[in-house]
Amino acid sequence: MQLSYPKICQEKSGKVYITIYYNNKRYRLYSSKKAGKNTQPNKSIGEERQMKANIMAAEVYNYLLNGGKLESKKKQKKLMSDADYLFLSISKKRNQGLSEKYLKTLEFIAAQLHEKIGDKKLHFKSAFTFLEGYVNPTSFNTLKRHLKTLLRGAEDLGMDRVCINQIKNKKSKAKLHKIYIEVGTVLQDIKKYNYNLYLCCLLTYGCLLRPHREIRNLSWNNFSKDLKQVTIAGKDNKSGKNRTVPVPEYIRKELKTGNRNDNIFSKTSKPHNPDYFKSLWRSFKKQTTAIEQGQTIYSFRHSGAVEIFKRTGSIHKLKKAMGHSSINVSLTYLRGLEVSDLMEEDMPMI
């Protein structure tokens, strides 16, 4: 029997282990369990860890010296395909409070890649081929961003790294929602068609809220008792930050309050489905001549931002109102709003 006394070693992380040569084989042990003992030095700290490492070395050495054997039992690793890792990554993200739309996009990407690779390894080429199927620059860049997130999550679970950093983003032109010139006329036309759609567009214009999530999910709890302010928690808006916005008088006149916990549109505790206003807008467009091509519900928010700038004459106030770090972004996209010091008289008027 060839046996050497164990050597105590230490990892960069501070963990200790012993190495021992037994019958021309090298073994690395972090505890003395294989020697029938239960000394685990890494559960201790400082000098006690080193002391227990010495005890572990002695236990293993005496065990082998008295005829014991160290059988190398390799744990059988559960085989998972790369596609499995992708779907497992999405399952974990479901506990993080992410939007259903975002999760569905991740599921779509995982399903498309699974179709391409089956149970094979995911390589750069497969990811590149998937993205190249999207000619539209916005779609390409969005899917690439989501794919990177998905890959990062799968890699954290054990999947081999797939680097897509060398895939360059496609240049895309900023989408500018065409503003309404005769806002009041368009709003009155919408009011005749559907009151809920009218109220949504009114809040999009007058309070610069986003229609399909922020406004659709509004309950009377979001409004102050005098209806002069509306507050949206960070978890309920795109920016992730709390937002308090003045409510102009012409909007307050249209608000007929109900139960504090009720949604202002459905009049129940549950809001309408995510496509509620999209469907109403689609139907409205078919029977009106009041809107032009390129004008959407979101265009009311764009129009309201322009009106704020005209009324205040302050590009910096506009930038703060839209929550931007760059004035150029505010002028180009006019997206985002987080401001508490806007006064009611600053808000868009009809």
N, C-alpha and C positions, 0 to 999 in steps of 0.2 A: 504494500500500500504506500503510495506516494502522497505525502501530506505536508503542507506548509502552514505555519501559523497565520491566521487572518491578518490582513492589513486594513487599517481603518482609513477611509477616504471621505472626502467632503465635496459636495456639488457646489456650484456657484450660488445656488439658492440657499445654501446653508444646511441642506439635508446631508446626513451621514449614512454611510453604508460600509460593508466589509467586502473585501475580495479575498478569496481563498482558492488555492490550487489543490485539487483532489483528483488523483489518478489521471494526471495530465489534462484535466479540464478546469477551466476557470469559472468560478461562480461569484455572482454579486448578490448580496443579501441585505435587505433593509430591516429585517427582524430575525428572531431566532425561532420562528414558527416551524421551520423545516427540521429543526433540531428538537422539536417537542416542547419548546419553551415559548414564552410570550413576551420577550423583551423587545420593546419598540422604542428605540432612542429618539426618534423624530417626533414623538409626542411630548418630549421634554425640551427645555431650552437651556442655553448657556452651558455651565460646567456640568450640570446634571445630564445633558445630552451626551457629552463626551464620556462621562462615567458609565452610562448605560451602553454606549457603543463598545466600551472595553468589556463589559459584562457579556454582551451579545457575542463578541469575538471568542471569549473563553467558553461560553456554552456550546457554540458551534464546533469549536476545536475538540473539546472533550467528547462531544457526541460522536464525531467522526473517529476519534482515537479509540473509542470503545466499540467500534464496529458499525456505527450508524451509516446511513447512506443518504446522499442528497439526490433525489430524483427530480430531474428537470421536467416539470409538468407545464407545458405551454398551454395557456388558455386558448381555447379555440375561438377565434374572432368571428363574430357574426358577420357573414358576408352581406354587404349592402352595396347596391349599385349607386352610381353618381346621381341618377334620377331619384333614388330613394332619399339620398341626402338632401336634395333640393326640396322635395315635398316635406321632409321632416323639418327643414328650416322654416318653411311656411307655417307648419303646425305650431312651432314655438312662437312665431310672430303673432299668432292669433291671441296670445295672452298679453300682448303689449298695448291693446287698445287702439290698434290701427284701423283705418277706415276700411269698410268692406270693399270699396272700389279698388283701393290699393292692393288688398290681399288677392282680389280676383285677377288683377294684372300680373301679380307674381305667379299665381296658379296657371295663368295662360302661358307665361314664359316657360315654366317648368314642364307643362304638358307638351309644348312645341319642341323643346329640347329632348324630352323623353321619346317623342315620335322619331326624332332624328337619330338618337344614339342607342335607343333600346336599353339593354343592360350593359352596354360597353362604357368605356371611360369617356368622360367629357373632355375634349381638347379645345384649344383656342380656335381651331378651324371650324368646329361645329358651332361655336358661339358666334364667330364672325359671319358664317353662312346664314345663321338665323337673323342677325341684325341687318345684313345686306338685303334681305327680302323686303325691307321697308325703305322706300324711296323718299317719302316725306321726311324732311330733316327733323321736324318736331317729334314725329313718332319714333324715328331712329334714336334721337338723343334721349328721349324719355325712357324707351325700352332699355337702352344701354345703361342708364342710371339705375333702373330697377334691377337689371341683370347683375350689376356689380354688387348691389345690396344682397341679392339672393345668393350669389357665389360666396360672399363673405360669411354669411350665416351658415352655409353648407360646409365651408372650410373649417369653421369653428367646431363643427360636429365631427370632423375627421376626414372629410373629403380632401383629396389632393388638390393643391392650389391650381387654379386656372386664371392666368393673368390676361386681362383684356385692356390694360392701360394703353397699349399701343394702337388700339382702334380709336381713331380720331373722331371727334364730334363733327357732325355736318353743320355747315353754316346755315342758319335759318333767319328769315326776316321776322322781326317782331310783329305779332298780330295786333293791329290797332282797331278796336271796336269803333265803328262809325257813330259819331255823336248825333243826338237828336237836336234839331234846330227849334222846332215847335214842340217842346216837351209837353206843355199843357194840352195841346190838341191831341197828341198821341195817347196821353194818359186817359183823356176823356173817352176816346174810342175804345180803349181797353176796358174801362169801367163799364161801358155798355155791354161788353161781351162777357166778362167774368170778374166779379168783385175781388175774389181772392188773388187773381192774377194782377189786377189793378193795384191792390194793396202791396203785393210783392214788388212790383215795379216802382211804386211810390217810395218804399223803404230803400230800395236799391239806389234810387236817385237822391232822395233827401237825406239819408243817413249813410250812404256809401257802403252798405252791407252787401255781402255776397249772397246772391239769391238762393242757390240750390242747396246750400248747407246751413249757413248762418240764419237766413230769413225763414226758410222752410221749417227749421227746428225751434223757432221762437215760441216761448210760452209767455203768459202774462207775468210770470216771475222775473222775466228778463227786464221788465219795465219798472221804473220807479213808480210810486203810488200816484204821483201827479202826471205821469206819462212824459215827463220832460227829458228823461234820459233812458237809454237802453244799454244794458251791460251784457256782454257775452264772455263767458269763461274761456280761458286758453284752450281747454280740451275741445271746445265747440267751434273753434275757428282755425283758419289756415295758418296764421302766424304763430299759434301756440301761446299767445299772450292775452291777458285780459284786456278787453276793449270797452270803453265807455263812450257813447256817442250822444250828442244832443239830438232831440227829436223836435223838428220844426212844428209850429202850430198847425199848419195845413195838414200835417200827418196826424197830429193828435185829434183833430176833428173827425177823422175817419176811424179812429180806434174805438171799438165798442167792447169794453173790458168784460171778462168772464171769470171763471174759476182760476185762481192764481196758478194752479198746476196744469191747466189746459193749454194745448197748442192753440195759437191765435187763429189758425186756418181750419184745422180739423175739429176744433172745439171738444177734443178728447185729450187724454193724457199722451196719446201716441200721435206723432206727426204723420203727414202723408208720405207716400213712398218717394224715394230719391228722384224719380222721373216725373213727379207730379207737375211741376211748373214747366218742364220741357214739353210735356204732352199738351198742356194748355196753350203754350206759345206756338207750338206747331199748328194746332187747330186754328188759333187766332190769325196767324199769318195767311192762311188759305182764304180768309174771307175779308181781309182788310186791304186798303190801298194807302194806309197812313204810314207804313214803315217802308224803308228802302232796303235794297240788298246790302248785306253786311251789318245791318242793325239787329241787335239781339237784346235779351233782357239785360245782359251784362253791359250793354251800351248805355243804359241809364246810369250805371255807376261811373262810367267814363264821363258822361255828360255832367254828372253832379260834381266830379272832381274839377272839370274845366270851369264850371260855374263858381266853385269856391275860389279858384285862382282869380277869376274876373272880379269877384266881390271884395276879396281881401287885398289883392294886388301884391301878395307875398308869396314868392316861389318857395321860400323856406317853410312857410306855414303849410303850403300844399305838400311839400316833401314830408313834413312831420305827420300831416294828416293821413298820407298814404303809407307811412311807415317805411320809407326808403332811405338807404344810406347814400344814394346818389341822386342829385337833382335830375340828371339825364334820364335815369330810370323812371322817375316820377312823370316826366314830360312824355316819355315814349310809351310806357305801359300803363301808368296810373293804376297800379295794383297795390293792394294792402292798405289798411287803415288802423292806426292805433294812436289815438289822441284824446286827451281829457280836457284840454284847455280851449277847445273850439267853443265859441259862444253860439247861442241859437241864431243870432242875427247874421252869423257867418255862413250858415247853412244855405244850400241852394233854394231859390224861390221860384215859384211858377208865375 
